[in-house]
Amino acid sequence: MSEAPSLFDVDDASRPLADRLRPRTLQDVIGQDHLLAADAPIGRMVGTQRLVSMVLWGPPGCGKTTIARLLAEQTDLAFEPLSATFSGVADLRKVFQVARRRREVGQGTLLFVDEIHRFNRAQQDSFLPYVEDGTVVLVGATTENPSFELNGALLSRSQVFVLKRLDDAALSTLITRAEALIGRPLPLTDEARQALTAMADGDGRYLLNMIEQVQALPAPVGPAALAAAVQKRAPLYDKSQEGHYNLISALHKSMRGSDPDAALYWLARMLDGGEDPLFIARRITRFATEDIGMADPNAVQQALAAWDVYERLGSPEGELAIAQAVIYLATAPKSIGVYRGFTKARAAAKRTGSLMPPAHILNAPTRLMKDLGYGKGYQYDPATENGFSGANYFPEGLPRETFYEPTTFGYERAFTERLRHWAQLRHGDTPLESDAD
């Protein structure tokens, strides 16, 4: 039995460390065992030597390109790499022509398209016949959500596999491999090693690039000297793409779940990623009306105040006002009574069309309108004995409906009692004394 080749058996110090450490087999790829293990989806394909077209979706530096190259090697397919950033339809035609000639002599082709989401819909359509007839096995790589960026026809012919960002254990393994290749430990204290892992933020390629910068530092350096020597990786956050919607959803749902600590974390993540604080201010104001409403009518005022303070102070001082509002909203009682009530009322308005208001609540500024009965019999509620006349304000022909149903949370508990008291007066019942308080 031949000895397994070393991970680093051929090395050229002039090449970047990330390239020198590129895995030689799928078993050497770290952090993606859920896809690459022998009993995992891609691992099973390799085991049977039957690949299907696929899309590898994951953050930068998680191994998408490496996996594609190794898939070609371990299934005896010719590897044809393209970047959607620099390629067009003419480049695709050339690849397809070569792939057809290979197929005629029994050789398959794995077409790897990096940043496949950058191809427009027409370019994506050009893949379809060649994927369908097996001329190429397409492996696309993307950092964006395929369901948003790729057309349905292409997705229906491919399997989407989600790659994970590298966790601390995987990044530590990369550091150990780099030290083995370099031949000496990195000149870092234990705290600095942990800081280096954190600065990579799940990006293996970025970690190896930082290692190239720190390997020649005077030993040992701590976290402060490390931070001065290398640049922390910018957080993965695209204000116009999925990360934007994922994080605002996380903030919204953390507030809805009454978890101020998680809400503050997602707020900080968004601001650290460069999100416009005014976008956040708008969203939390919506939250105040949608998820809190009458359970705490002051919530919307808190959100509007934060919005106003930020517009007056700007960053970073104004961000504290937004944080204060986020805490207030997260800790406020929740109710969707207003949201549900308005939704029901809009549905009823669409269903009933152009019904006129009852004549008694119409103003009568002219004699003709008075003669027609406008305003006749109107009762001024504040002047009645109970401050409530019980008159009907729905249009004629529309039976009374209950749209707003308050909860028992926060201020709405009092509204429930008040509405019940008025309902009893409306039906001629004598309310309990406590109900009228």
Phi, psi and omega in degrees: 000126183285150181285139181296140181295147178292149178298335185234035190291337174235118186229141177229109186296347180281343180277154177301149182300322180299325179283322180293331182264008181299129183302148179265342178221163178297332179293338180275348180288132183256151171083359183232033181300333180296344177248327192257346179300160185302328181260012179263167188306308182287324178301320178293321177300314180296321180298326180265359181058037179226094179273146169248160177297144186210162173239124177263112183250120180187169182288167178299146173075021180257357173109017184298311182296317180300316180299316181299316180297317181290327176299318178297315182296319187274359174237013176058042175253146174291136184261118179242103181268141174222151172247125180296341180290326187245001186244156177227192183298324180299319178295321179295318180302316180299317180297316182295322178296314179296319180297322178295318179295321177298318183297326180297334179254015173086016180251126178274166182229131170257114178265113179259123180243108178281144182054046186300336180294345180280346173288139178284176186299319180295319178295321177296324179296331183294341178287330197306307183297327182282331174285319182296318184270003175081012177300322177227151164262113183274129171237107179262146177239136180209148173262356183254157181297115183301328182294339177266326193257340182249145183286158187298324181297320180289320179296326181290342180257007183225157170258137180261126177243130183264119177268146182267150169295148183288129179277180184298323180295318179294319179293323177297322176298320178298319178298316180298318178296320180296319179296322178295321180289319180290327179096011179199156178293152175291145182281065184228144170287169179301320179294323180291325177298318178295321179295322179298318178297316180295322182293335179288334177053045174082003183257106183295320180296319179295321178301313182293326176295322177293322179299322177299328180281327187265347187296337181260007180290152175296135188267153340266154178249150179264186183300322182294314179294325177296315180297327178287334185271329183230160182263130176297143178294134177295141180302144179282102183200116179249115186295346181249001186238199191298323180303323178302311183285327178298315185286323178291328175295319179296319178297313182300312184287332176292319176294317179299325179276009177058043178241088183296330181291313177296321180298318178296323179298312182291327174299313180297320179299317181293315180294321179294331179278357177096015179295146177291117181301333180291330174297316179296319180299319178297317183292322181286334175293318175299317179302319183299323180274329185277320189250349180242306175054232185281354175295332173206088183301342179284346184300316181294328177293322177297317180294317179294324178296318178297318178301313181295317180298317180296319180296332180277321187260330185072193179268149000269351187298319183291340180295332179295325178294322177294319178298320179297317179295321179299317178296316180301313183293322180293328184264357180282154173296148185250145175200139173248026178301315179296314182300312180294317181298315181292323178298316178295319181295320179294320178298319179293321179297318178292325183287326189264349175073232192251044178297137180281149172296156177298145188301327187293343179255013177265140175288153182232077182284349180237161179297321180301317182293325175294318179296331179280357176095009179296129177081357184289127178082009180292137178249130180276103190306316182299340182267356179281168185300319182259004185070021185204118184272335184077013181293161178268127181249001175281158177293153177297138180092354178245110178301150180299134178237151176259112178262311183270118177238097183294154177272187176258017183262139175057221182295337184295340176301318179292323180295325178300313180296319182295315180294324178294320178299315181292324179297321178294319177295321182297325181268006177081012178276156175269114183289153174296150183301322182292333181291331185274355182295000000 
